[in-house]
Amino acid sequence: MLSTNSDPPVRKVLFDLGGVLVDWNPRHLYRQLFVDEAAMEHFLATVCTQAWNEEQDEGRPCSRDTRNMPSRSGLMIHGGARC
């Protein structure tokens, strides 16, 4: 089968590790999910920590950690966590 994709191949990839191009802060997302700011801060300090995020960025499968997340957080995950 011949490829019909006329897009050129990807030759360069940019990693924004210092947050210069993209302002990634988990609070941008979690403020939309938590009603209480203190509860959100507790979640970020005890469950979805900076260290946890960095380990995911290093390539650790998040499926392994999301299985343990309800027990670490005391939260119920409805419908299952998906990675």
N, C-alpha and C positions, 0 to 999 in steps of 0.2 A: 504494500500500500504506500502510495506517495503522500508525503506531507503537504497539506494545503496551507499551512501556517506561513504567512509572509512576514511575520515579525522577525527582526534580527535576533540572534541568540544573546542572552544576558552575558555580558563580558565583565561587568564590575558590580560589586555589592558594597554598600555603605553601611557601616555599623556606627550608630550614634550612641556610644557608650557614655559619653559625658552629658547627654541630654541637651545638646546644643541645638539640634534641629527639631527635635520633638520633646516637648515638655511632658515627660511621663511621670505622673504622680498618681498612685492608686487612689488617692482621695478624690480625684476628679470622677472616677467611676463610683466609688463607694458612697459618696454623698448623695448619689441618685438612688442608692439601694437602702441606706439606713436613714431612719427618721431622726434618731438621736445621735448627735455628734460624739458624745462620750462613748456610746456603744460602738460606734465606728472606730474610734481611736483605740478602744480596748481590743477589738477584733484585729486591727493592724498591728498592735503591740504583742498579741499573744498567738494569733493564728496565721495571718498572712503577713509575716514579718519581712523586713528588708532582706534578711539573710535567706529566707525561704524563696523570695523572688529571685535573688541572685543565683541560688542553686538551680532554679528552673531555667534561668538564662544560660547556665552552663551546660544544659542539655539533659538534666535529670528528668525522667518521665513523670509528668504531673499526675498521671493515672495512679501511680503508686501512692502519692501523698494524698490525693483527694479521697482515697478509700479510708484513710485515717483521720481526715479532717473533722468529721462530726464528733469523734471521740476527743480530739484535741480542743475543739471549740465549744462543745456542748450544744451545737446547732443541729437542727434537722435539715438535711438536704432533700428537698422534694424532687422527685423525678430523676435523681442521680446527677452527679457532677459529670460534666463532659469536658474533655481536653481536646 
